[in-house]
Amino acid sequence: MKLELTADQEFFRETTRKFLESESPLTAVRQRWDSPDGFDRGWWRAAADLGWTSLLVPEQLGGGTLSGSPVADAVIVAEEMGRMVAPGPFVPVNVVASTLATWGSADQQALIAGLVSGDEVAAWAFAEPGRSWDADAVRLTLTVDGGDVVLAGRKAYVEAAAQAGHLLVTARADAGLTQVLLATDTAGLTVVPGRSIDIVRRYGSVVFDDVRLPGSALVGEVGGAEAAVERQLQIAVALQCAETVGAADRVFETTVEYAQDRYAFGRPIASFQALKHRIADMLQWLEFSKALSDAAAAAVDADATDGEAARLVSVAKAYIADHCLDIIDDCVQLNGGIGVTWEHDIHLYSRRAAVNRAVWGSPEEHKERVAALLEI
Protein backbone atom coordinates (compact mmCIF):
# COMPACT_ATOMS: atom_id res chain seq x y z
CA MET A 1 0.00 0.00 0.00
CA LYS A 2 1.28 3.46 -0.88
CA LEU A 3 2.39 5.52 2.10
CA GLU A 4 0.27 8.47 0.95
CA LEU A 5 -3.25 7.93 -0.38
CA THR A 6 -5.63 10.61 -1.53
CA ALA A 7 -8.61 11.30 0.70
CA ASP A 8 -10.84 9.39 -1.72
CA GLN A 9 -8.47 6.41 -1.81
CA GLU A 10 -8.21 6.31 1.97
CA PHE A 11 -11.99 6.36 2.33
CA PHE A 12 -12.24 3.63 -0.30
CA ARG A 13 -9.69 1.51 1.59
CA GLU A 14 -11.53 1.95 4.90
CA THR A 15 -14.88 1.13 3.29
CA THR A 16 -13.46 -1.96 1.61
CA ARG A 17 -11.86 -3.19 4.83
CA LYS A 18 -15.01 -2.66 6.89
CA PHE A 19 -17.10 -4.44 4.27
CA LEU A 20 -14.78 -7.44 4.21
CA GLU A 21 -14.49 -7.66 7.98
CA SER A 22 -18.27 -7.51 8.45
CA GLU A 23 -19.52 -9.40 5.39
CA SER A 24 -16.68 -11.85 4.75
CA PRO A 25 -14.91 -12.64 8.02
CA LEU A 26 -12.59 -15.63 8.16
CA THR A 27 -15.37 -17.71 9.70
CA ALA A 28 -17.44 -17.12 6.56
CA VAL A 29 -14.44 -17.94 4.34
CA ARG A 30 -14.10 -21.30 6.09
CA GLN A 31 -17.78 -22.04 5.49
CA ARG A 32 -17.23 -21.65 1.74
CA TRP A 33 -14.95 -24.70 1.59
CA ASP A 34 -17.78 -26.92 0.30
CA SER A 35 -19.43 -24.23 -1.84
CA PRO A 36 -19.37 -24.97 -5.60
CA ASP A 37 -18.86 -21.30 -6.46
CA GLY A 38 -16.66 -20.31 -3.52
CA PHE A 39 -18.55 -17.03 -3.19
CA ASP A 40 -22.12 -15.80 -2.77
CA ARG A 41 -23.64 -14.01 -5.76
CA GLY A 42 -25.48 -11.50 -3.58
CA TRP A 43 -22.28 -10.73 -1.71
CA TRP A 44 -20.46 -10.19 -5.01
CA ARG A 45 -23.14 -7.75 -6.19
CA ALA A 46 -22.73 -5.82 -2.93
CA ALA A 47 -18.96 -5.74 -3.51
CA ALA A 48 -19.56 -4.46 -7.03
CA ASP A 49 -21.76 -1.70 -5.62
CA LEU A 50 -18.69 -0.50 -3.72
CA GLY A 51 -16.88 0.00 -7.02
CA TRP A 52 -14.68 -3.09 -7.12
CA THR A 53 -15.60 -3.96 -10.70
CA SER A 54 -15.73 -0.49 -12.25
CA LEU A 55 -12.26 0.93 -11.60
CA LEU A 56 -10.74 -0.22 -14.91
CA VAL A 57 -13.76 0.86 -16.95
CA PRO A 58 -14.04 4.44 -18.31
CA GLU A 59 -16.87 6.69 -17.18
CA GLN A 60 -18.65 6.61 -20.53
CA LEU A 61 -19.10 2.86 -20.09
CA GLY A 62 -20.33 3.05 -16.50
CA GLY A 63 -17.04 2.94 -14.60
CA GLY A 64 -14.57 5.42 -13.23
CA THR A 65 -11.44 5.71 -11.12
CA LEU A 66 -10.81 7.47 -7.84
CA SER A 67 -7.47 9.02 -8.67
CA GLY A 68 -7.04 8.77 -12.43
CA SER A 69 -4.78 5.75 -11.87
CA PRO A 70 -7.17 2.80 -12.22
CA VAL A 71 -4.72 -0.02 -11.46
CA ALA A 72 -3.42 1.78 -8.37
CA ASP A 73 -7.02 2.14 -7.20
CA ALA A 74 -7.79 -1.53 -7.89
CA VAL A 75 -4.66 -2.53 -5.97
CA ILE A 76 -6.31 -1.11 -2.84
CA VAL A 77 -9.11 -3.65 -3.15
CA ALA A 78 -6.71 -6.47 -4.00
CA GLU A 79 -4.58 -5.85 -0.94
CA GLU A 80 -7.60 -5.73 1.36
CA MET A 81 -8.90 -8.96 -0.19
CA GLY A 82 -5.54 -10.55 0.58
CA ARG A 83 -5.76 -9.45 4.21
CA MET A 84 -9.05 -11.35 4.55
CA VAL A 85 -8.36 -14.11 1.97
CA ALA A 86 -11.63 -12.96 0.47
CA PRO A 87 -13.63 -14.82 -2.19
CA GLY A 88 -14.88 -13.45 -5.48
CA PRO A 89 -13.64 -13.34 -9.11
CA PHE A 90 -12.01 -9.94 -8.69
CA VAL A 91 -9.05 -10.43 -11.05
CA PRO A 92 -10.78 -12.16 -13.98
CA VAL A 93 -13.78 -9.83 -13.98
CA ASN A 94 -11.58 -6.73 -13.98
CA VAL A 95 -9.27 -8.11 -16.66
CA VAL A 96 -12.20 -8.88 -18.96
CA ALA A 97 -13.96 -5.57 -18.26
CA SER A 98 -10.79 -3.62 -19.00
CA THR A 99 -10.19 -5.55 -22.21
CA LEU A 100 -13.71 -5.07 -23.54
CA ALA A 101 -13.62 -1.38 -22.66
CA THR A 102 -10.46 -0.93 -24.75
CA TRP A 103 -10.73 -3.46 -27.58
CA GLY A 104 -14.32 -4.73 -27.57
CA SER A 105 -17.00 -3.90 -30.12
CA ALA A 106 -20.11 -1.96 -29.14
CA ASP A 107 -22.07 -5.21 -28.81
CA GLN A 108 -19.36 -6.77 -26.66
CA GLN A 109 -19.16 -3.70 -24.47
CA ALA A 110 -22.83 -4.24 -23.61
CA LEU A 111 -21.58 -6.98 -21.25
CA ILE A 112 -19.64 -4.44 -19.21
CA ALA A 113 -22.77 -3.16 -17.47
CA GLY A 114 -23.45 -6.61 -16.07
CA LEU A 115 -19.83 -7.02 -14.96
CA VAL A 116 -19.81 -3.62 -13.25
CA SER A 117 -23.09 -4.34 -11.42
CA GLY A 118 -21.94 -7.80 -10.33
CA ASP A 119 -24.85 -9.49 -12.10
CA GLU A 120 -22.46 -11.10 -14.61
CA VAL A 121 -19.19 -12.96 -14.16
CA ALA A 122 -16.62 -13.37 -16.91
CA ALA A 123 -13.33 -15.26 -16.95
CA TRP A 124 -10.15 -15.10 -18.99
CA ALA A 125 -9.15 -18.43 -20.57
CA PHE A 126 -5.45 -18.00 -21.25
CA ALA A 127 -3.21 -20.78 -19.91
CA GLU A 128 -3.13 -24.32 -21.25
CA PRO A 129 -2.41 -27.74 -19.68
CA GLY A 130 1.27 -28.36 -19.04
CA ARG A 131 2.40 -25.08 -20.56
CA SER A 132 3.92 -21.91 -19.16
CA TRP A 133 1.99 -18.70 -18.49
CA ASP A 134 3.39 -17.05 -21.57
CA ALA A 135 1.79 -15.80 -24.76
CA ASP A 136 4.21 -17.87 -26.82
CA ALA A 137 2.82 -21.01 -25.17
CA VAL A 138 -0.74 -20.48 -26.47
CA ARG A 139 -1.67 -23.38 -28.77
CA LEU A 140 -5.48 -23.25 -28.84
CA THR A 141 -6.14 -22.83 -32.55
CA LEU A 142 -8.42 -20.31 -34.19
CA THR A 143 -9.23 -20.95 -37.83
CA VAL A 144 -11.03 -18.49 -40.07
CA ASP A 145 -13.74 -20.22 -42.10
CA GLY A 146 -15.57 -17.75 -44.29
CA GLY A 147 -17.30 -15.31 -41.99
CA ASP A 148 -16.89 -17.62 -38.99
CA VAL A 149 -14.04 -18.60 -36.70
CA VAL A 150 -13.48 -22.08 -35.26
CA LEU A 151 -11.77 -22.84 -31.94
CA ALA A 152 -10.11 -26.17 -31.16
CA GLY A 153 -8.07 -27.12 -28.11
CA ARG A 154 -8.12 -26.83 -24.35
CA LYS A 155 -7.58 -24.22 -21.66
CA ALA A 156 -6.64 -24.86 -18.05
CA TYR A 157 -6.35 -23.07 -14.70
CA VAL A 158 -9.21 -20.72 -15.63
CA GLU A 159 -10.32 -18.87 -12.51
CA ALA A 160 -14.13 -18.84 -12.11
CA ALA A 161 -14.54 -20.93 -15.27
CA ALA A 162 -17.64 -22.73 -13.97
CA GLN A 163 -19.06 -19.56 -12.43
CA ALA A 164 -18.68 -17.36 -15.51
CA GLY A 165 -21.35 -16.66 -18.10
CA HIS A 166 -18.78 -15.52 -20.66
CA LEU A 167 -15.18 -16.33 -21.47
CA LEU A 168 -12.52 -14.14 -22.99
CA VAL A 169 -10.40 -16.69 -24.86
CA THR A 170 -6.85 -16.24 -26.13
CA ALA A 171 -6.11 -18.38 -29.18
CA ARG A 172 -3.52 -18.60 -31.93
CA ALA A 173 -4.38 -18.06 -35.59
CA ASP A 174 -2.02 -18.20 -38.53
CA ALA A 175 -1.75 -14.42 -38.26
CA GLY A 176 -0.89 -14.50 -34.54
CA LEU A 177 -2.59 -14.13 -31.18
CA THR A 178 -6.32 -13.60 -31.41
CA GLN A 179 -9.07 -13.21 -28.81
CA VAL A 180 -12.77 -13.97 -28.81
CA LEU A 181 -15.64 -13.44 -26.40
CA LEU A 182 -18.22 -16.20 -26.13
CA ALA A 183 -20.90 -17.48 -23.78
CA THR A 184 -20.14 -20.56 -21.74
CA ASP A 185 -23.24 -22.33 -23.09
CA THR A 186 -21.94 -22.19 -26.68
CA ALA A 187 -22.24 -25.47 -28.58
CA GLY A 188 -19.02 -27.51 -28.53
CA LEU A 189 -17.68 -25.82 -25.41
CA THR A 190 -17.34 -27.88 -22.24
CA VAL A 191 -16.38 -26.41 -18.87
CA VAL A 192 -14.89 -28.87 -16.40
CA PRO A 193 -15.18 -27.44 -12.85
CA GLY A 194 -12.18 -27.73 -10.58
CA ARG A 195 -10.87 -26.63 -7.21
CA SER A 196 -7.60 -25.49 -5.73
CA ILE A 197 -5.94 -25.69 -2.34
CA ASP A 198 -7.37 -22.21 -1.69
CA ILE A 199 -10.51 -22.43 0.43
CA VAL A 200 -12.64 -20.19 -1.80
CA ARG A 201 -10.87 -19.95 -5.15
CA ARG A 202 -12.26 -22.11 -7.94
CA TYR A 203 -10.52 -22.98 -11.19
CA GLY A 204 -11.54 -25.09 -14.13
CA SER A 205 -10.56 -26.30 -17.56
CA VAL A 206 -12.37 -25.58 -20.82
CA VAL A 207 -12.53 -27.88 -23.85
CA PHE A 208 -13.19 -26.43 -27.30
CA ASP A 209 -14.42 -29.10 -29.71
CA ASP A 210 -14.42 -27.20 -33.00
CA VAL A 211 -16.46 -24.39 -31.50
CA ARG A 212 -17.85 -22.31 -34.37
CA LEU A 213 -18.47 -18.61 -33.77
CA PRO A 214 -19.50 -15.68 -35.95
CA GLY A 215 -16.82 -13.16 -36.81
CA SER A 216 -18.51 -10.71 -34.44
CA ALA A 217 -17.11 -12.78 -31.52
CA LEU A 218 -13.61 -11.51 -32.30
CA VAL A 219 -12.22 -9.02 -29.79
CA GLY A 220 -10.15 -6.89 -32.10
CA GLU A 221 -8.68 -8.25 -35.32
CA VAL A 222 -7.38 -11.71 -36.19
CA GLY A 223 -3.71 -11.79 -35.23
CA GLY A 224 -3.87 -8.41 -33.51
CA ALA A 225 -4.21 -9.37 -29.84
CA GLU A 226 -0.55 -9.27 -28.76
CA ALA A 227 -0.79 -5.86 -27.09
CA ALA A 228 -4.11 -6.71 -25.44
CA VAL A 229 -2.78 -9.98 -24.01
CA GLU A 230 0.32 -8.27 -22.63
CA ARG A 231 -1.85 -5.64 -20.99
CA GLN A 232 -4.13 -8.30 -19.49
CA LEU A 233 -1.16 -10.18 -18.02
CA GLN A 234 0.23 -7.01 -16.50
CA ILE A 235 -3.08 -6.12 -14.85
CA ALA A 236 -3.63 -9.66 -13.55
CA VAL A 237 -0.14 -9.95 -12.07
CA ALA A 238 -0.20 -6.46 -10.56
CA LEU A 239 -3.48 -7.19 -8.76
CA GLN A 240 -2.29 -10.62 -7.70
CA CYS A 241 0.95 -9.22 -6.26
CA ALA A 242 -1.01 -6.70 -4.19
CA GLU A 243 -3.27 -9.45 -2.88
CA THR A 244 -0.28 -11.58 -1.87
CA VAL A 245 1.29 -8.60 -0.10
CA GLY A 246 -1.96 -8.01 1.77
CA ALA A 247 -2.04 -11.63 2.92
CA ALA A 248 1.58 -11.57 4.13
CA ASP A 249 1.08 -8.21 5.84
CA ARG A 250 -1.89 -9.48 7.83
CA VAL A 251 -0.11 -12.70 8.86
CA PHE A 252 3.00 -10.78 9.91
CA GLU A 253 0.90 -8.30 11.89
CA THR A 254 -0.96 -10.97 13.86
CA THR A 255 2.19 -13.05 14.40
CA VAL A 256 4.10 -10.13 15.91
CA GLU A 257 1.15 -9.51 18.23
CA TYR A 258 1.23 -13.19 19.22
CA ALA A 259 4.99 -13.10 19.82
CA GLN A 260 4.55 -10.10 22.12
CA ASP A 261 1.80 -11.83 24.10
CA ARG A 262 3.29 -15.35 24.21
CA TYR A 263 5.55 -15.83 27.24
CA ALA A 264 8.30 -18.42 27.65
CA PHE A 265 10.89 -18.50 30.41
CA GLY A 266 9.25 -15.49 31.99
CA ARG A 267 9.33 -13.09 29.05
CA PRO A 268 7.67 -12.53 25.64
CA ILE A 269 9.15 -14.69 22.90
CA ALA A 270 9.42 -11.53 20.79
CA SER A 271 12.25 -10.47 23.10
CA PHE A 272 14.43 -13.45 22.13
CA GLN A 273 17.30 -12.30 19.94
CA ALA A 274 17.00 -15.14 17.41
CA LEU A 275 13.32 -14.33 16.87
CA LYS A 276 14.06 -10.62 16.64
CA HIS A 277 16.40 -11.34 13.75
CA ARG A 278 13.78 -13.40 11.95
CA ILE A 279 11.12 -10.75 12.49
CA ALA A 280 13.49 -8.06 11.17
CA ASP A 281 14.19 -10.13 8.05
CA MET A 282 10.48 -10.64 7.44
CA LEU A 283 9.75 -6.95 7.89
CA GLN A 284 12.41 -6.11 5.34
CA TRP A 285 10.98 -8.59 2.81
CA LEU A 286 7.50 -7.23 3.44
CA GLU A 287 8.47 -3.59 2.91
CA PHE A 288 10.35 -4.46 -0.28
CA SER A 289 7.28 -6.36 -1.46
CA LYS A 290 5.00 -3.40 -0.80
CA ALA A 291 7.31 -1.07 -2.71
CA LEU A 292 7.52 -3.45 -5.67
CA SER A 293 3.76 -3.92 -5.75
CA ASP A 294 3.20 -0.17 -5.80
CA ALA A 295 5.86 0.34 -8.48
CA ALA A 296 4.33 -2.36 -10.68
CA ALA A 297 0.84 -0.85 -10.40
CA ALA A 298 2.17 2.63 -11.21
CA ALA A 299 4.04 1.30 -14.25
CA VAL A 300 0.94 -0.47 -15.58
CA ASP A 301 -1.07 2.71 -15.12
CA ALA A 302 1.60 4.66 -17.02
CA ASP A 303 1.27 2.11 -19.86
CA ALA A 304 4.77 2.91 -21.08
CA THR A 305 5.83 1.57 -24.45
CA ASP A 306 9.48 1.01 -23.51
CA GLY A 307 8.81 -2.27 -21.70
CA GLU A 308 9.15 -0.78 -18.22
CA ALA A 309 5.73 -2.01 -17.12
CA ALA A 310 6.43 -5.55 -18.31
CA ARG A 311 9.76 -5.61 -16.52
CA LEU A 312 8.49 -4.19 -13.24
CA VAL A 313 5.47 -6.49 -13.13
CA SER A 314 7.68 -9.55 -13.62
CA VAL A 315 10.24 -8.32 -11.09
CA ALA A 316 7.42 -7.81 -8.60
CA LYS A 317 5.96 -11.28 -9.17
CA ALA A 318 9.37 -12.96 -8.99
CA TYR A 319 10.16 -11.31 -5.64
CA ILE A 320 6.76 -11.12 -3.97
CA ALA A 321 5.57 -14.64 -4.74
CA ASP A 322 8.61 -16.21 -3.09
CA HIS A 323 9.29 -13.82 -0.22
CA CYS A 324 5.70 -13.36 0.91
CA LEU A 325 5.21 -17.10 1.00
CA ASP A 326 8.45 -17.33 3.01
CA ILE A 327 7.07 -14.75 5.44
CA ILE A 328 3.91 -16.76 5.96
CA ASP A 329 5.86 -20.01 6.38
CA ASP A 330 8.14 -18.37 8.96
CA CYS A 331 5.09 -17.04 10.79
CA VAL A 332 3.70 -20.57 10.95
CA GLN A 333 6.83 -21.56 12.88
CA LEU A 334 6.70 -18.52 15.17
CA ASN A 335 3.13 -19.46 16.09
CA GLY A 336 4.38 -22.83 17.28
CA GLY A 337 2.33 -26.02 17.19
CA ILE A 338 -0.99 -24.22 16.89
CA GLY A 339 0.21 -22.69 13.62
CA VAL A 340 -0.01 -26.01 11.78
CA THR A 341 -3.55 -26.85 12.88
CA TRP A 342 -6.77 -26.49 10.90
CA GLU A 343 -8.23 -24.34 13.70
CA HIS A 344 -5.60 -21.63 13.25
CA ASP A 345 -6.28 -19.15 10.45
CA ILE A 346 -2.75 -18.96 9.12
CA HIS A 347 -3.19 -21.90 6.75
CA LEU A 348 -5.88 -19.92 4.91
CA TYR A 349 -3.23 -17.37 4.00
CA SER A 350 -0.62 -19.97 3.16
CA ARG A 351 -3.07 -21.56 0.71
CA ARG A 352 -3.81 -18.23 -0.99
CA ALA A 353 -0.12 -17.33 -1.28
CA ALA A 354 0.78 -20.76 -2.66
CA VAL A 355 -1.92 -20.58 -5.35
CA ASN A 356 -0.91 -17.04 -6.25
CA ARG A 357 2.70 -18.16 -6.60
CA ALA A 358 1.72 -20.61 -9.33
CA VAL A 359 -0.99 -18.72 -11.21
CA TRP A 360 -0.09 -16.12 -13.87
CA GLY A 361 3.45 -17.44 -13.97
CA SER A 362 5.82 -18.78 -11.35
CA PRO A 363 8.72 -16.67 -10.03
CA GLU A 364 11.05 -18.76 -12.16
CA GLU A 365 9.04 -17.99 -15.30
CA HIS A 366 9.00 -14.29 -14.52
CA LYS A 367 12.75 -14.24 -13.92
CA GLU A 368 13.19 -15.73 -17.39
CA ARG A 369 10.79 -13.11 -18.73
CA VAL A 370 12.84 -10.30 -17.17
CA ALA A 371 16.01 -11.74 -18.65
CA ALA A 372 14.39 -11.91 -22.08
CA LEU A 373 13.08 -8.34 -21.81
CA LEU A 374 16.55 -7.11 -20.83
CA GLU A 375 18.07 -9.28 -23.59
CA ILE A 376 20.42 -10.92 -21.13
SVG drawing of the C-alpha trace seen along z (x, -y; Angstrom):
<svg xmlns="http://www.w3.org/2000/svg" viewBox="-28 -14 51 46">
<polyline fill="none" stroke="black" stroke-width="0.4" points="0.0,0.0 1.3,-3.5 2.4,-5.5 0.3,-8.5 -3.2,-7.9 -5.6,-10.6 -8.6,-11.3 -10.8,-9.4 -8.5,-6.4 -8.2,-6.3 -12.0,-6.4 -12.2,-3.6 -9.7,-1.5 -11.5,-1.9 -14.9,-1.1 -13.5,2.0 -11.9,3.2 -15.0,2.7 -17.1,4.4 -14.8,7.4 -14.5,7.7 -18.3,7.5 -19.5,9.4 -16.7,11.8 -14.9,12.6 -12.6,15.6 -15.4,17.7 -17.4,17.1 -14.4,17.9 -14.1,21.3 -17.8,22.0 -17.2,21.6 -15.0,24.7 -17.8,26.9 -19.4,24.2 -19.4,25.0 -18.9,21.3 -16.7,20.3 -18.6,17.0 -22.1,15.8 -23.6,14.0 -25.5,11.5 -22.3,10.7 -20.5,10.2 -23.1,7.8 -22.7,5.8 -19.0,5.7 -19.6,4.5 -21.8,1.7 -18.7,0.5 -16.9,0.0 -14.7,3.1 -15.6,4.0 -15.7,0.5 -12.3,-0.9 -10.7,0.2 -13.8,-0.9 -14.0,-4.4 -16.9,-6.7 -18.6,-6.6 -19.1,-2.9 -20.3,-3.1 -17.0,-2.9 -14.6,-5.4 -11.4,-5.7 -10.8,-7.5 -7.5,-9.0 -7.0,-8.8 -4.8,-5.8 -7.2,-2.8 -4.7,0.0 -3.4,-1.8 -7.0,-2.1 -7.8,1.5 -4.7,2.5 -6.3,1.1 -9.1,3.7 -6.7,6.5 -4.6,5.8 -7.6,5.7 -8.9,9.0 -5.5,10.5 -5.8,9.5 -9.0,11.4 -8.4,14.1 -11.6,13.0 -13.6,14.8 -14.9,13.4 -13.6,13.3 -12.0,9.9 -9.0,10.4 -10.8,12.2 -13.8,9.8 -11.6,6.7 -9.3,8.1 -12.2,8.9 -14.0,5.6 -10.8,3.6 -10.2,5.5 -13.7,5.1 -13.6,1.4 -10.5,0.9 -10.7,3.5 -14.3,4.7 -17.0,3.9 -20.1,2.0 -22.1,5.2 -19.4,6.8 -19.2,3.7 -22.8,4.2 -21.6,7.0 -19.6,4.4 -22.8,3.2 -23.5,6.6 -19.8,7.0 -19.8,3.6 -23.1,4.3 -21.9,7.8 -24.8,9.5 -22.5,11.1 -19.2,13.0 -16.6,13.4 -13.3,15.3 -10.1,15.1 -9.2,18.4 -5.4,18.0 -3.2,20.8 -3.1,24.3 -2.4,27.7 1.3,28.4 2.4,25.1 3.9,21.9 2.0,18.7 3.4,17.0 1.8,15.8 4.2,17.9 2.8,21.0 -0.7,20.5 -1.7,23.4 -5.5,23.3 -6.1,22.8 -8.4,20.3 -9.2,21.0 -11.0,18.5 -13.7,20.2 -15.6,17.7 -17.3,15.3 -16.9,17.6 -14.0,18.6 -13.5,22.1 -11.8,22.8 -10.1,26.2 -8.1,27.1 -8.1,26.8 -7.6,24.2 -6.6,24.9 -6.3,23.1 -9.2,20.7 -10.3,18.9 -14.1,18.8 -14.5,20.9 -17.6,22.7 -19.1,19.6 -18.7,17.4 -21.4,16.7 -18.8,15.5 -15.2,16.3 -12.5,14.1 -10.4,16.7 -6.8,16.2 -6.1,18.4 -3.5,18.6 -4.4,18.1 -2.0,18.2 -1.8,14.4 -0.9,14.5 -2.6,14.1 -6.3,13.6 -9.1,13.2 -12.8,14.0 -15.6,13.4 -18.2,16.2 -20.9,17.5 -20.1,20.6 -23.2,22.3 -21.9,22.2 -22.2,25.5 -19.0,27.5 -17.7,25.8 -17.3,27.9 -16.4,26.4 -14.9,28.9 -15.2,27.4 -12.2,27.7 -10.9,26.6 -7.6,25.5 -5.9,25.7 -7.4,22.2 -10.5,22.4 -12.6,20.2 -10.9,19.9 -12.3,22.1 -10.5,23.0 -11.5,25.1 -10.6,26.3 -12.4,25.6 -12.5,27.9 -13.2,26.4 -14.4,29.1 -14.4,27.2 -16.5,24.4 -17.9,22.3 -18.5,18.6 -19.5,15.7 -16.8,13.2 -18.5,10.7 -17.1,12.8 -13.6,11.5 -12.2,9.0 -10.1,6.9 -8.7,8.2 -7.4,11.7 -3.7,11.8 -3.9,8.4 -4.2,9.4 -0.6,9.3 -0.8,5.9 -4.1,6.7 -2.8,10.0 0.3,8.3 -1.8,5.6 -4.1,8.3 -1.2,10.2 0.2,7.0 -3.1,6.1 -3.6,9.7 -0.1,10.0 -0.2,6.5 -3.5,7.2 -2.3,10.6 0.9,9.2 -1.0,6.7 -3.3,9.5 -0.3,11.6 1.3,8.6 -2.0,8.0 -2.0,11.6 1.6,11.6 1.1,8.2 -1.9,9.5 -0.1,12.7 3.0,10.8 0.9,8.3 -1.0,11.0 2.2,13.1 4.1,10.1 1.2,9.5 1.2,13.2 5.0,13.1 4.6,10.1 1.8,11.8 3.3,15.4 5.5,15.8 8.3,18.4 10.9,18.5 9.3,15.5 9.3,13.1 7.7,12.5 9.1,14.7 9.4,11.5 12.3,10.5 14.4,13.4 17.3,12.3 17.0,15.1 13.3,14.3 14.1,10.6 16.4,11.3 13.8,13.4 11.1,10.7 13.5,8.1 14.2,10.1 10.5,10.6 9.7,7.0 12.4,6.1 11.0,8.6 7.5,7.2 8.5,3.6 10.3,4.5 7.3,6.4 5.0,3.4 7.3,1.1 7.5,3.4 3.8,3.9 3.2,0.2 5.9,-0.3 4.3,2.4 0.8,0.8 2.2,-2.6 4.0,-1.3 0.9,0.5 -1.1,-2.7 1.6,-4.7 1.3,-2.1 4.8,-2.9 5.8,-1.6 9.5,-1.0 8.8,2.3 9.2,0.8 5.7,2.0 6.4,5.5 9.8,5.6 8.5,4.2 5.5,6.5 7.7,9.6 10.2,8.3 7.4,7.8 6.0,11.3 9.4,13.0 10.2,11.3 6.8,11.1 5.6,14.6 8.6,16.2 9.3,13.8 5.7,13.4 5.2,17.1 8.5,17.3 7.1,14.7 3.9,16.8 5.9,20.0 8.1,18.4 5.1,17.0 3.7,20.6 6.8,21.6 6.7,18.5 3.1,19.5 4.4,22.8 2.3,26.0 -1.0,24.2 0.2,22.7 0.0,26.0 -3.6,26.8 -6.8,26.5 -8.2,24.3 -5.6,21.6 -6.3,19.1 -2.8,19.0 -3.2,21.9 -5.9,19.9 -3.2,17.4 -0.6,20.0 -3.1,21.6 -3.8,18.2 -0.1,17.3 0.8,20.8 -1.9,20.6 -0.9,17.0 2.7,18.2 1.7,20.6 -1.0,18.7 -0.1,16.1 3.4,17.4 5.8,18.8 8.7,16.7 11.1,18.8 9.0,18.0 9.0,14.3 12.8,14.2 13.2,15.7 10.8,13.1 12.8,10.3 16.0,11.7 14.4,11.9 13.1,8.3 16.6,7.1 18.1,9.3 20.4,10.9"/>
</svg>
